[in-house]
Amino acid sequence: MVWWWWVVPAIVAVLGLMLLIKGLGALFRGRFFGGLLGAAGGAGFIAAATIAALLALDIQTYSRLTYERPVATIITRQLGPQYFEATVIEPANGENMPSATNLYPLHGDEWRIEAQVLKWKPWANVMGLDTQYRLDRLSGRYQSVQQEINAERSVHALTQPDNSNGLPWKLSTWDMARKYRHRIDAVDTLYGGAAYMPMADGAQYEVWITQSGLIARPVNDAARNASSGGWTSVQ
């Protein structure tokens, strides 16, 4: 949130309060016209500051509840019938989690990415807490249930090893929220979430985490063509 959305209304409110006090003081001293003018001006400033603050709060609420950030970019390359190579690019997530790029072979018609998700309550989102996640698995998925049962499967772990921060202890928002959930009213739920999209040669997707969970979007024409009009089995 831009800081001046709050600072400017606060300054206007202070000026309005000063004018209001000055106007009331003039009224008590018998200067009715100047007092009324000053009090009215001060009240107007305060009203304008209040309206601006309420608008800022509304914008802040909308911005926080619709906030999302990138989790991964997935690019697929077809190697054979229902067989792909998926390149997963994870952006940097703080100093201890640098960006990472890995290749994974996948069997099936679609890729599926799974994550452990920590969702905060809406009022906590507004206060600045964003949904936390840990990428868990990448797997291939068949359109046919029979193939899903009988065909060759492919599942890969995405969890990155913990990097030491140089301290003799480690603090984890996820672990703290899970351990003390009954004492932390801000936690809405902890759950496993997933997103999946069809695979195609040269298709590129972006996976995002929202305040509600994972979503995936096609980025290029190959991905958009693959995901438009429903999913089909890959030949």
Backbone hydrogen bonds, N-H to C=O, Kabsch-Sander energy under -0.5 kcal/mol:
donor,donor_aa,acceptor,acceptor_aa,energy
5,W,2,V,-1.5
6,W,3,W,-1.7
7,V,3,W,-2.0
8,V,4,W,-1.6
10,A,6,W,-1.6
11,I,7,V,-2.4
12,V,8,V,-2.5
13,A,9,P,-2.5
14,V,10,A,-2.2
15,L,11,I,-2.4
16,G,12,V,-2.6
17,L,13,A,-2.5
18,M,14,V,-2.3
19,L,15,L,-2.5
20,L,16,G,-2.5
21,I,17,L,-2.6
22,K,18,M,-2.5
23,G,19,L,-2.8
24,L,20,L,-2.6
25,G,21,I,-2.3
26,A,22,K,-2.1
27,L,23,G,-2.0
28,F,24,L,-2.1
29,R,25,G,-1.2
30,G,27,L,-1.6
31,R,26,A,-2.6
32,F,30,G,-1.5
35,G,31,R,-2.5
36,L,32,F,-3.0
37,L,33,F,-2.4
38,G,34,G,-2.6
39,A,35,G,-2.8
40,A,36,L,-2.7
41,G,37,L,-2.4
42,G,38,G,-2.7
43,A,39,A,-2.6
44,G,40,A,-2.3
45,F,41,G,-2.4
46,I,42,G,-2.4
47,A,43,A,-2.6
48,A,44,G,-2.6
49,A,45,F,-2.6
50,T,46,I,-2.4
51,I,47,A,-2.5
52,A,48,A,-2.5
53,A,49,A,-2.5
54,L,50,T,-2.4
55,L,51,I,-2.4
56,A,52,A,-2.4
57,L,53,A,-2.4
58,D,54,L,-2.2
59,I,55,L,-2.5
60,Q,56,A,-2.8
61,T,57,L,-2.7
62,Y,58,D,-2.4
63,S,59,I,-2.8
64,R,60,Q,-2.6
65,L,61,T,-2.5
66,T,62,Y,-1.5
67,Y,64,R,-0.9
69,R,209,I,-1.9
71,V,207,V,-3.5
72,A,207,V,-1.7
73,T,89,I,-2.3
74,I,205,Y,-2.5
75,I,87,T,-2.3
76,T,203,A,-2.5
77,R,85,E,-2.2
79,L,83,Y,-2.7
80,G,83,Y,-1.8
83,Y,80,G,-2.0
84,F,106,L,-3.1
85,E,77,R,-2.7
86,A,84,F,-0.5
86,A,104,Y,-3.5
87,T,75,I,-3.3
87,T,85,E,-0.5
88,V,86,A,-0.6
88,V,102,N,-3.0
89,I,73,T,-2.9
89,I,87,T,-0.6
90,E,88,V,-0.6
90,E,100,A,-3.3
93,N,97,M,-3.4
97,M,94,G,-0.9
100,A,90,E,-2.2
102,N,88,V,-2.1
104,Y,86,A,-2.4
106,L,84,F,-3.1
108,G,82,Q,-2.1
109,D,141,R,-2.3
110,E,141,R,-2.3
111,W,197,M,-2.3
112,R,139,S,-2.4
113,I,195,A,-2.6
114,E,137,R,-2.8
115,A,193,G,-2.8
116,Q,134,R,-2.7
117,V,191,Y,-3.5
118,L,132,Q,-2.9
119,K,117,V,-0.6
119,K,189,T,-3.0
121,K,186,A,-2.9
124,A,121,K,-1.0
125,N,121,K,-1.8
126,V,122,P,-2.2
127,M,123,W,-1.4
128,G,125,N,-1.4
129,L,124,A,-2.5
130,D,128,G,-0.5
132,Q,118,L,-2.0
134,R,116,Q,-1.9
136,D,114,E,-3.0
137,R,114,E,-0.9
138,L,156,H,-2.5
139,S,112,R,-2.4
140,G,154,S,-2.0
141,R,110,E,-2.5
148,E,144,S,-2.2
149,I,145,V,-1.7
150,N,146,Q,-2.6
151,A,147,Q,-2.7
156,H,138,L,-2.9
158,L,136,D,-2.7
159,T,136,D,-0.9
176,M,172,S,-2.7
177,A,173,T,-2.6
178,R,174,W,-2.3
179,K,175,D,-2.5
180,Y,176,M,-2.6
181,R,178,R,-0.6
183,R,180,Y,-1.8
184,I,180,Y,-1.0
184,I,181,R,-0.7
185,D,183,R,-0.8
187,V,184,I,-1.2
188,D,119,K,-2.5
189,T,119,K,-1.7
191,Y,117,V,-2.3
193,G,115,A,-2.8
193,G,191,Y,-0.5
195,A,113,I,-2.0
197,M,111,W,-1.7
199,M,109,D,-2.9
202,G,76,T,-2.2
203,A,200,A,-1.9
205,Y,74,I,-2.8
206,E,217,R,-2.5
207,V,72,A,-3.4
208,W,215,I,-2.8
209,I,69,R,-2.7
210,T,208,W,-0.5
210,T,213,G,-3.2
211,Q,67,Y,-0.6
215,I,208,W,-2.3
217,R,206,E,-2.5
219,V,204,Q,-2.9
220,N,204,Q,-1.0
224,R,220,N,-2.5
225,N,221,D,-3.1
226,A,222,A,-1.7
227,S,223,A,-2.0
228,S,224,R,-1.0
230,G,227,S,-0.7
